[in-house]
Amino acid sequence: MKKLTFIFCIVFTAMLLGNCKKEKNDANPDYQDVKTNTDVRDAFVGNWNMTGHCQCNGSTNENYHFAVSKSDSYQNMITFIDFTGFTSNNITGNVSSNNSFDIPLQQWTSNSYGMNTAISLSGAGTLSGLNVLTLNYNEILKSLDDGYVSNCQCITSGNK
């Protein structure tokens, strides 16, 4: 009887240990998708060619490119390098799912337009398939020289 109880305990313990598997999800430090076991930011990484339209104090159409990389510091963050082509500031976004991210309000100053300008930017984006990125963002440009303000609502899309 002792032998049978001992074997039962060994088998039961083995079953328990065999069923202990680490689920990966958004709360996991690896920030991986449970189904595919991949970093959800991977699809955003690369060089993007974009065509955009901004409604400011007039209307503009723009073509530009930027690169996206994964943050080493934050598990859900991506970094846009040379976001709109007019600033050396990197913009960050927070990936919220396999195909979307938000760009929290970010502010900096620049001499991009030949004047000292305060820039504020925020927005959101989505990824369709593996290589079509769409961004909606608000950009406020304020001249620190003469106080002129331009409030731009922009939508842009492109691919790798």
Stockholm file with secondary structure:
# STOCKHOLM 1.0

chainA/1-160         MKKLTFIFCIVFTAMLLGNCKKEKNDANPDYQDVKTNTDVRDAFVGNWNMTGHCQCNGSTNENYHFAVSKSDSYQNMITFIDFTGFTSNNITGNVSSNNSFDIPLQQWTSNSYGMNTAISLSGAGTLSGLNVLTLNYNEILKSLDDGYVSNCQCITSGNK
#=GR chainA/1-160 SS CHHHHHHHHHHHHHHHHHTCCCCCCTTSTTCBCTTTCSBTTGGGCEEEEEEEEEESSSEEEEEEEEEEEECSSCTTEEEEETTTSSCSCCEEEEEEETTEEEEEEEEEEECTTSSCEEEEEEEEEEEETTTEEEEEEEEEEEETTTCCEEEEEEEEEEEC
#=GC SS_cons         CHHHHHHHHHHHHHHHHHTCCCCCCTTSTTCBCTTTCSBTTGGGCEEEEEEEEEESSSEEEEEEEEEEEECSSCTTEEEEETTTSSCSCCEEEEEEETTEEEEEEEEEEECTTSSCEEEEEEEEEEEETTTEEEEEEEEEEEETTTCCEEEEEEEEEEEC
//
